[in-house]
């Protein structure tokens, strides 16, 4: 035996659901950005300092709904983080050890970022 129940949902209800979904996306993205600032600030303090360019280049970038990245667009940022051994495209030979700054910053701020994220989403959805 089975029972089938039909539910007629009006356009107002569907519009409300769509608005709520967009609000959750926006709140999540905003909360992620605020939390990611903690990691970016920690990475700036950990980045090796020669001219300060690497530290200044570390940013938080919103890439889409609930998608935020922390990092640098400098061509040598990954070499500093991971190290590099071998020849570059100009033929110069390198044996550069890793000087991690971003990964340790992310690990150190993980708990703080989680707390900030939860607080910001709660605040946004409560309408404050």
C-alpha positions, 0 to 999 in steps of 0.5 A, a space after each residue: 500500500 502506498 500513499 501519494 500526497 501532492 503539494 501545490 507550492 505557490 510562486 511566492 513561496 518559491 521566490 522566498 526559497 530562492 531569496 533565502 538560498 541567495 542570502 545563505 550564499 552571500 552570508 557564506 561568502 562574506 563569512 569566508 572572506 572575513 575568516 580568510 583575512 586571519 590567514 592572510 594576515 598570518 601569512 603576511 607575518 610569516 612570509 620572508 622579508 626582503 623588499 616586502 613585495 611578497 607580504 604586500 601581495 598576499 590577498 583574499 580573493 572571492 572566486 564565487 559563491 562560498 569560494 574564497 582563496 588566500 594567496 599571491 599572484 607573484 610569479 615567485 610566490 610558489 617558489 618561496 612556499 615550496 622551494 625550487 631546484 633546477 633551471 628556470 625558463 631562462 636557463 638559470 640554475 637554482 637550488 632554493 629551499 622552501 620557506 613555507 609561509 602560507 600553509 603554516 598560516 592556514 594551519 595556525 589560524 584554522 580554529 580561529 577561521 572556523 569560529 569567525 566563519 560560524 559567528 559571521 554566518 550566524 550574524 548574517 542570517 539573524 539579520 544583524 
